């Protein structure tokens, strides 16, 4: 497979991202995010890297992230675009309310100095 190495690398980075988010490991999460990250949440919030990390630390406790289906991939030079379903269980730190989210998420991973970084995320909620 022509793009097997890039796909395996991005798969590993996405797993690390999900694990770091659930465990609250902001150092690891920060290392996976590009400095120019744009994260568009299904709620309409848009965050850059520092705002996203602060949002997670201050507002959201992510309990679980699941990928119920394999991701779809598009490959460009030094760029991988993934699309797939995501299921998350969250707790709002402000009031303790629980949120269950099912979304279709598109991510763009770019290669910076031989390392893949998450550059763009756009999430759209799926109907119940």
HELIX and SHEET records of a PDB file:
HELIX    1   1 UNK A    4  UNK A   23  1                                  20    
HELIX    2   2 UNK A   26  UNK A   32  1                                   7    
HELIX    3   3 UNK A   49  UNK A   59  1                                  11    
SHEET    1   A 6 UNK A  46  UNK A  47  0                                        
SHEET    2   A 6 UNK A  33  UNK A  40 -1                                        
SHEET    3   A 6 UNK A 115  UNK A 125  1                                        
SHEET    4   A 6 UNK A  98  UNK A 112 -1                                        
SHEET    5   A 6 UNK A  79  UNK A  92 -1                                        
SHEET    6   A 6 UNK A  60  UNK A  66 -1                                        
SHEET    1   B 6 UNK A  46  UNK A  47  0                                        
SHEET    2   B 6 UNK A  33  UNK A  40 -1                                        
SHEET    3   B 6 UNK A 115  UNK A 125  1                                        
SHEET    4   B 6 UNK A  98  UNK A 112 -1                                        
SHEET    5   B 6 UNK A  79  UNK A  92 -1                                        
SHEET    6   B 6 UNK A  72  UNK A  76 -1                                        
END                                                                             
